[in-house]
Structure formats: C-alpha cells, structure tokens
Amino acid sequence: MSGTHLAQAPPTPRRVALASAVGATIEWYDFFLYGTAAAVVFDKLYFNGLDGPAAQFAAFATFAVGFLARPVGGIVFGHFGDRIGRKQMLLLTLVIMGVGTALIGLLPTYDQIGVWAPVALVVLRVLQGIGVGGEYGGAVLLAVEYAPAERRGFYGSFAHIGVPGGLVLAAGAFSVAGLLPDEAFLAWGWRACFLVSIVLLGIGAYIRLSVMETPEFAKVQERKEVSRLPLRDLLAEQKRPLLLGMGTRFVEGFTFNLFSVYLLAYVATNLELPRSWALDAILVGAALGVVLVPLAGALSDRVGRKPVYRVGAWVGLLFAFPAAYLVQTENRWAIWAVFVVGLGVVYGTVYGPLAAFWSELFDTRYRYTALSTLYQVSGILASGLTPLIAAWLVTRGDGTLWWVAGYNVAVAALSLACARFLPETRGRSLDREAVAPEAEREPVPA
C-alpha cells in the first residue's frame, strides 16, 4: 500500500523541473548535433559533389530544413498537448527525436549511395524538426505549471537549461571525437556522437514517465473547458501577444545560432583556423549559459521578466560589432571571449526569464499551442535561417563579418521594441479565471 501511495504522490516542483531539464537537454543534444555536424562534417560527406562554399551552403540549408519542420511539430503536438495532456506528448517527441538522431548516425555517405544520401539526411532532419518542435512547449509547461507563482521564473528556466545544456553535450561529444585523426573522425567518430542518442533516449523516457500531468491542465480538464481547436481560440483571443512574443524570440534564436553554428564554420572554414578553437569556446560559453539561465530566471522572480530580458538584449546589441572585430583578429583568446560572451552572458540572460514570461502571457486552454507556435514559427527566421543569412552577408561583405554585425543590431532592436509593448507578467496567475482577459488581449507598454 505504501508503495502505491508513494507512486501516486504529486511530484515536487524541483523534481518536475529537473525532469524537464534532463529531458529537454537530451532532445536538444540530438537537435544540436546536427548543427555542429553541418558546420564540420556534412559538407564533406553528403555534399562533396559540390565545391567549397556551395557544399557549406547546402549543409546549412539542410540545417534550416529542421526549423521549417518545427512549426509542424509544434502545431500538431501543441494541439494534442492542449487536448490530451502535456506528459504524453513529451514522451512521444522524445522517441521521435532519439530514433531520428540515431538513424543519422547510421546513414551511408554520398560516395556510397549517391544522391540518396543527402535526400535521406533531409528526411531525418525533418523528423528531428517535428520532434523538437513538439517538445518545447510541453517541456516548458511541465516546469512552469508545476511551479509556485513566486518561483515560476526560476523553475520555468530549467526547461530552457536544455538548450545550452544540449549544446554542451553536443559540442563536448564532437570535441572528444575531434581528438581522433581526421580520417577516423570522418569515418566513424562523428557517428558515435549520434548513436549515443539511443542511450540518452532510455534515460529521458524513464525520467519523464515518473512525472504526472500538470495541475493547471488538470484544472481545465476538471472544469470541462478543454479547447476543441486550441489554435483557433489562440488566434481569436490573443493574437497580439502571440505576434509580439514572436518578436521577443528573434534576438534569442539569432544569438544562439550565430555563435553555435555559423561562427563555428566561419572560424574553421573562412579563417582556416583549428576547429577545436571554436568547439572548445562553444563548450565553455554554453556551460556558462547553463548556469546563467536559471540565475536570470530567478532574478526575474524578484525584479520582473522584462528588465532581465532587456539587459541581455541590450548587451547583445552593443556587443555585435566588437564581436565581429574580435573574431577577425584571428587571435585564439579573442575568439574564445566572443563565444563565451555570446553563448554565456547574452544568451543566458535573454533566455532565462522567457519560459515564465511567455507562459504567463497565455490562457491554459491553449498555452501549449501558444508557446509552440510562438517559438517554432518565429524560429524559422530567427534561428533556422541565421547561418544561411550570415553566410550570404559575409559574401556581401567580402569575407568580413561587418554586415552580420549590422544584422545582429537590427535583430536585437526589433526584439527590444516588441518587449516594450508586452505587459510585465511577474505575479500573474496562470488560471484564466483569475486573469482579466482585456489585460491579455490589449497589452500596454511597460
């Protein structure tokens, strides 16, 4: 009897936040492996029928395909997450991601099966995109909807630890594999990084099975208020917060993919410097991000979501041109400083408060759909196309990063402007019966 009672006892917010962080880290590890491989491997093995920059461009194009697929996963899993529950969708997305990633590790190369190799690579990247597209909203809500109101920023940020945490694992795996001779690395070293996903899948599934449905969604079920068409209700009731929320996503998505994907390729390919310089710096910067994300989330519980977010966005804006200059010095320690500040300080500060901020904007009846749509639709341009846009801007700038820095400033300014017209949400109830609908539909500058 006691064992049954313990099994049915509601988990603590800390345990749920940990489950959210571990599961999200595993899924983002799977997704970011592809980005790292696109920067250092895929142009040589799957697009080697093309020359130099064209092969790199094609590899980055397949990277972007994953982001194009993410809204599909977000809308589909968001719909069922708002109708059936958060937990079931999180388990399904974890399986999709793990299987897709492992199959990439087994995929024959262009030299072995010709054009079918890049075709299959794109299909598996789409599978990854659908999986991670559906995972994000559920992972955030698992942590946020279990958290006490006064610590929602801190516990909610644990879901966001998954992004820098997954990058730490992905960059770390490739750093270890990169110690192999180039021939061994290209033959099997990079594949081992993808095949590890099978083990991580088992760990993540075990952890997520131990968590119950969130209390906020349970209230909606008890009141029989489950939305039949969550996306329709979202667009009818809260279109403006959705669009402005997408704008706040831009600086976050751009910053992460500029520093973790494009600049990695720029250092190794354009500057022809050792790949390890950038990979090791990414590892340190992302590790700092793992620490700063929950610190920023906790700070937002004290001073508000928007002030913390704004500090990070302003640092990103002001650091844009210094970052371009430092990378172009080709000095190892200058390059390290750029990655550490970009992925650690800027990204960690911006991303920390956003889980709670975005969740508190929307009604529980369609919150999964809202977060998935906000994050994944805006992510096409904000994240997925960033390496392609940066590569094009570098060609316009005769190989320099100045145009990229200008784009960075524009992105940060756009996000700051969108945040200006969203309300401060710290202290807001997640229960729609305790929130004035007018305040959500017509947010005022704050």
N, C-alpha and C positions, 0 to 999 in steps of 0.2 A: 504493500500500500504506500509506504513512504517513497519508494522509487517512483511510483506512478505520480504521486503528488509533486515530487520534485521535477519530473519531466514536464508537468503541465504548468509549473510556476512561471509567471511572466519574467522574462529576462530583464536585467538591469540596463539602463541607458548606456552604461560603459561597455557592457558585453555586446550590446547591439551595435554600438559604434565601432567596436573592434571587428566584429563580423563584417560590417560594411566596409571598413578599411582594407581588411585582408582580401575579401572577395573582389573589391574594385582594383586593388593593386595587381592581383593575378590577371584580371581581364585587360587592364591597361598594359601590363607587361606583354601580353600577347599582341596587342594592337601596336605598341611602340617598337616591338622587334622588327616589324615590317618597315617602319620609318628609318631605323638605323640600317637595316639591310638594303633599303632603297638607296641610301646615301653611299654605301661602301661595297655592296656585293651585286645587286641585281643587274646593274648596267653591264657588268662583266659576264654574267652567266645566262641572263634571259633576254638581253637586248644587245648582245655582242654582234648582231648583224648590222648594227648601226655604228656610226663613228662618234667618238668623243662626247662632245656636248649633246648630240642628238640622243645618245644612249642614256645619258644622265637625265635629260628632259623626259624621255619615255618612262624611266624608272619613277620619276617624281609624278608623272601623270597617273601611273597605277596607284601610287600612294594616295593621290587625290580621289581616285575612284572609291576608296573606302569611306571617305567623307560624304561622297554623293549617295552612298548606300545607307549611311547612318540615319537620315531622316525617315527612311522606310522602316527601319527597325524601331526608331523612336515612336513613330505614329502607331505602328501595329502593336508593339508591346505596351506603349502608353495606354492605348485603348483598353486592352485586356487587363492591364495593371489597375486601371480605374474601375473596371467592371468585376474582375475576379479577385484581385489582390496583388500586393507587391511581391510577396515571397515566391509564388510560383513562377512569375516572370523572371525573377533574378536567377533561379536555378536553371531555367531553360536557356537564358542568354549565356550563362557560364559554360554550358555544354557546347553551344554553337561556337563560341569563341575558341574553346580548347581544341575541339575537333578541327576547325578550320586552320588554326595555327600549326597543329601537328602535321596536317597534310601538306602544308607549305614546306615543312622540313623534309618531306619525302619526295618532293616534286622533281622530276627529271629536268635537265637543263636544255637550253636551246640547241646545243650541239648534239644532244641525244634524241630529241623528238621534234626538233624544228619549231615551227610557229605555234604548235600546240602548247609549248612550254609557257610563253607569255600569256596565251589565252587562258590556260588553267590558272596561272598566277592571278590574273584579273578576277576570275570567278571566285577563287578562295579569298581574295581581298574583299570582294563584295560580301561574302559570308562573314568575314570579320567585322565589316562595317555594320551589317544588320545586327550582329550580336552586341557590339559595344553601343550601338545606337539605342537598343532597348534596355541596356544595363544601367545607363547613367541615372535616369530619373528614379528608378527603383532603389539604387544604392543610396542616393541622397535622402530619399524619403524614409528609408529604413532607419537612418540615423536621426533625421530631423523630427519625424513624427513620434519617435520614442522619447525624445529629449525633453527635460523640463524647460519651460519657456525662458527662464533666466540663464540657461546654459546652451541654448539652441545653436548659437554661433559656434561654440567650441565643439559640441558633439557632432553637429552637422558637417563641420570641416573634416571629420575623419573620412567621410566618403571622398573628399577631394584630395586626401593624402594619397589615394590610389593613383592619381596622375603622376606626380613626381616620384612616388614610390615605385610605380611600374617602370618609369624611365630609369630609376636607379638600377633595378633588376636587369632591364634590357641592356643598358649601357655597360653594366658590370659583366653581364654574360658575354657581350661582344668584346669587352676589354680582355677577359680571360682567354676567349677563343682567339683574339688577335695576337696572343703570345706565340701561337703556332706559326711555323713557316707559312708564307703566303700560299704555297701550293696546297698544304694540308688545310689551311683555313678555308680556301675556296672549295676544296673537295668535300670536306665533312665538318669542319669546325663550326661554321655558321649554322649548319643543320642541327647540331646538337642543341643549340640555343632554342630552336623552335620545338624540338621533340621533348624538351623538359616540360613543356606545357601540359603533357598528359599527367605528370605527377602533380603539378600545381592544380589541375582541374579536380583531382580527387580531394585535395586538401580544401579547396574552396567550397566544393559541394558539401563536404562534411560540416564545415562551419556554418554555412547558410541553412542547412537542414535543422540546425539547433535553434533557429530564431522563429518566433511566432509572427503572425500578422500584426501590423502596426495598430495602436489604439485609435488613431484618428480615422483610419479607414474602417475599423470595426464600428465606430460610431455611425458612419454613413450607412453601413450595412444594417445596423440595428434600426435606424430611422427609416429604412427602405428608401433612401434617397440616391441610390447608385444611378449615375447618369447612363442613359441608353446610348447617347452619342457624345462622348466627352469632348471631342474636337469641335463639334458644332456648338456646344454650350460655351466652351472656352472662347471661341471667336465671337459669339454673340454677346458675351458678358464682359470679357476682359481683353479685348484686342489691343488696346493702347499699352497696358503694362507688358503684354507679350512682345510687342514691337520694340518698346524701349528697352526691355530686358535683353532682347537680341543685340541691341546696340552696345550694352554694357559687356557683352560677351566678346566683342571684337578684340579689345586690347589683350584679353586673356588668351584667346586662341592664337592670335598673331604672335605674341611674345613666345609662347611655348614652342610653336613650330618653326619660328625663325631660328631660335637658339638651339633647339634639339635636333632639327633636321637640316635646314638649309645651310646654316653656318658650319655644321659638321662637314658637309660636302664641299663648301667653299674653301675651307681650310685645307682639306685633303686633296681636292681636285684643282681648284683655281690657283691657290697659292703653292700647291705641291709640297706641303709640309707634312710631317708624320701624322697619320690618322690618330695615333694614340694621344697626341696633344689635346685634340678636341674631345675625344671619348673620355679621357680622364677628367677633363674640366667639366664635362657634362655630368659625370658621376658625382663630382663634388657639389656642383651647383644644384642638381636635383636632390641630393641628400640634404642640403641646406633648406630647400623648398619643403621637404618632408617635415622639418622642424618648424619652419615659419608659417606654414598653412594653419596648423592648429593654434599657434600663438596669435596669428591675425584673427582667426575665428573667435578665440577667447576675448581678445581686445574689443572685437565688435559687440560682444555682450555688455561691455562697460561703456563704450563711447558711441556705439551705433555702427550699422553696417556701412553706410555711405562714407563717413570720414576715413575709415580704414582703407576702403576700396580706392578712394580718391588719392590718398597718399601713394599707393602703389602705381596708379595710372600716371600720376604726375612724375614720379621717378622714371617710369618707362619713357615718357615723352622727353624729359630732359636728358636722359642717357642715350638717346638714339644716335646722335652724331658723335659723341665721344666713343661709343661702342664701335661704330664704323671705323673711326680713326685708329683705335687700339688694335683691332683685328688686322688692319692693313699695315701696321708696323712690322708684322710677322715675328714679333717677339713672343716667346712662349708664355711668359708670365703675364704679359698684357692680354693675350688671348684667354688665358685662364681667368683673369679678372672679369672679362666680358661675360663669359659663360656663367660664372658664379653670381655676378650681379643680376644678369638677365633671368636665369632659371631659379635663383635663390631669392634674392631680395625683391625684384619686381614681381615675378610670378607668384611667389609665396604670399606677398602682401595683397595683391589683387584677388587671388583665388580664394584665400582663406574665408572671407565673410560671405562669399557668393552663394554657398549652399543654403544658408539660412535666409539670406536676402531674397533670393528667387523663390524659395518655398513659401515664404511669408507673404508674397505678393498674390498668391492664387488660392482659390477655393479647393478644399479637399476633394470634391466630387470629380474634378478633372485636373488635379495637381500633377499627377504622373504624366499625363498628356502634355500639360503646360511646360513642365521642365524639359521633357524630351524634345518637344517642338522648339522651344527656345534654344536649347543647347545644340541640337543636331542640325536644324535648318540654318541657323546663323553660322554654324561650324563649317559649312561648305566653303564660304568665302573667308571667314575669319581664321580657319585652321587649315582645311584641306588644300586650298589653292595658294597658301602662303609660300611654299617652296617654289611653285611654278611662277608666281608673280615676282618673287625675289630674283629668280634666275633670269627672267625677262628684263627686270630693271637693271640687273648687272650688265647685261648685254647693251642696254641703252646707255649705261654709264662707263662704257669702255673698260669693263672689268672691275670697276670700283664699286663700293657699297653706298655711295652718297645718295643715289636715288632710293635705295632701300631705306636709308635713314629718314628721308623725307616722307616716305610712305608710312613708316613707323610713327612719326609725329602726327600725321593725319589720322591714323587709326586711333591713337590714344586720345586725340582731341574729340573725335566722334564719340568714343565711349564716355568721356567725361561729360559731354553735352547731354547724352542720354540719361546718365545718372542724375544730372541736375533736375530732370523733370519726373523722376520717380520719387515716391514718398519714402521717408525713413520707416523701416518696418520693425526695428527692435522693440520688443514688448507686445507685438501684435499677436492676437490669438489665432491659432490655426483652425479653430472651429468657426465655420461661416456664420453661425447664429450669433457669435459674439463680435462680428466684424460688420461695420457699416458698408453695404455694397457700393454706395456712392463714393466712398473714400477710395475703394479699389478701382472703380471704373474711371474716375476722374482724378488721378493723382496730381498733386500740386507741387511746384518747385519747393525744394527744401535744402 
